[in-house]
Amino acid sequence: MAENNVVNFWFDPICPFAWVTSRWIREVEQVRDITLDWHVMSLGILNDAEGKEKDPNVWLPARAAVAVEQRLGHDRLGEFYTAVGTQIHNNDVSDREAAVRTALEEIGASEQADQVIADARTDVNDKALASSHQQAIDLVGNEVGTPVVQFGDTAFFGPVLSKIPRGEEAGKIFDGAVALAGYPYFYELKRSRDSTPRFD
């Protein structure tokens, strides 16, 4: 980590497990020397690959995130994700457009809300979304979901967490993930989930 402390994080705003993991990596940012760089991936694209019907509620938040990146700049993506994720997950806002609009208001970009939502209703930015999504898949393979985390030459799907680790505990989990993922012959460590995501 000394040479390259950038952690790339791919997310879909609607995924509750990605949300928990993203709040964990924000905790890690407080206790380890890392710099976060946010990227969008898409459960909609993953569902398409499985032949599932296109659900606008699945597509809209990721498309909105790409629209924010296109219209406001890449450096605004992380704060938008925090704002829209809080609306969707913590505040349980099921109306995706309302969640996006409120998130844009919270980050001081309400003047862009109508255009971002208009973009998100269409496939205008789907090429950019697919490109960002494919970057994550190229790192970890096809049999994964969101989130994807990369540091240096190492990338992995997850970790899948159901509760947000805080403080030094978050740092220790990060250290363990880095150690495991850094071993070139490590691929998977898994057990069945017996709890739903908690956002506290």
ROLOBA-151235 format. One record per residue (C-alpha): x, y, z; residue in one letter. Coordinates in steps of 0.1 Angstrom, whole numbers, plus 2048, in hexadecimal, padded with zeros to 3 digits. Layout:
XYZA/...
This chain:
800800800M/81D818805A/82381D7DFE/7FF8207D5N/7E58287EFN/7C882D7D7V/7AA8177DDV/7938147BFN/76F80B7C9F/7548017B0W/7308037BCF/70C8027B1D/6F881B7C7P/6DB8037CCI/6F07E67DAC/6EC7E4800P/70B7CF804F/7207E77EFA/712803805W/71E7F2825V/7407EB815T/74380F809S/73C81C82DR/757803839W/771810820I/76883482BR/77082984FE/79181A842V/79983B832E/79A84A856Q/7B2831864V/7C8826847R/7DC83A82DD/7C583580FI/7B584C7F5T/7938417E7L/78A8437C3D/76583A7BBW/75882979BH/73681D790V/72C7FA787M/7097ED780S/6F37D278EL/6DE7D976FG/6FB7CE758I/7007AF76EL/6DB7A776CN/6DC7AC746D/6F7792744A/6E077A757E/6C478173FG/6AE793758K/6957AE74EE/6A17D274FK/6937E376FD/69580976EP/69880A794N/6B77F5791V/6C780A775W/6BE82D77FL/6D583379DP/6F482678BA/6EC83A76CR/6E7858782A/709853792A/71985276FV/705871765A/713883785V/73687877AE/730885757Q/7208A6761R/7318AF782L/75289D77FG/76187D78CH/76C88D7ACD/7478927B6R/73E86D7B3L/7478637D6G/73287E7E7E/7158767D0F/7178517D9Y/71785A7FET/6F98707FAA/6E48597E4V/6EE83A7F7G/6E384B817T/6C1852807Q/6BD82F7F9I/6CA81A816H/6CA82E836N/6AA84282FN/69982681BD/68E83C7FEV/6808257E4S/6798407CAD/69A83F7B8R/6958617A7E/68D8717C8A/6AC8627D8A/6C18707BBV/6B18927BDR/6B68957E3T/6DA8897E0A/6E28A37C6L/6D28BE7DCE/6E88B27F9E/7088B57E5I/6FF8D87D8G/6F78CD7B5A/6D18D17B4S/6D38E5794E/6DF8C5783Q/6C48AF791A/6AB8B1774D/6C68A975AQ/6D788E76EV/6B587D773I/6AC88174EA/6CE871745D/6C885575EA/6A684C74ER/6B784472DT/6D5831721D/6E8851717V/70584972EN/70382372DD/724820719K/736832735A/72481D74FL/72D7FD73CA/752808739S/75580F75ES/7437EF767H/75A7DB74FQ/7797E9760Q/76E7D9781A/7657B876FI/7867B775ED/7977B9780L/78479D791V/772788777G/74E78276DN/74176E78BE/73E78C7A3V/7277A97ACG/72C7CA7BDT/7417D87CDP/7637D37BEV/7817E17D1V/7A47E67C2Q/7C47F17D2F/7E47EF7BEG/7E47D07A9D/7CB7BE7C0T/7A67BE7BBA/7897AA7C9F/7637A87CCF/7587B37EEG/75E7B080BP/7397A9810V/7307B6832L/70E7B9843S/7197D385DK/7317F085AI/7527EB86DP/75D80B87ER/77F81A888G/79D80488CE/7877E5887E/7817F1864A/7A67F585FG/7AE7D286BK/7957C3853I/7A47D7837F/7C77CB841D/7BA7A783FG/7A97AC81EA/7C97BB80FV/7DE79E81CA/7C778380FL/7C07947EDA/7E579B7E9G/7ED7757E8Y/7EB76D7C3P/7DC74B7C8Y/7C07567DFF/79D7577CFY/7807537E6E/77675280BL/75174F810K/735745828R/70F748826S/700769832R/6E9767850D/6E278C855S/6D57A8840T/6E97C883AP/6E97E2856R/6F280684FF/6F8813873D/
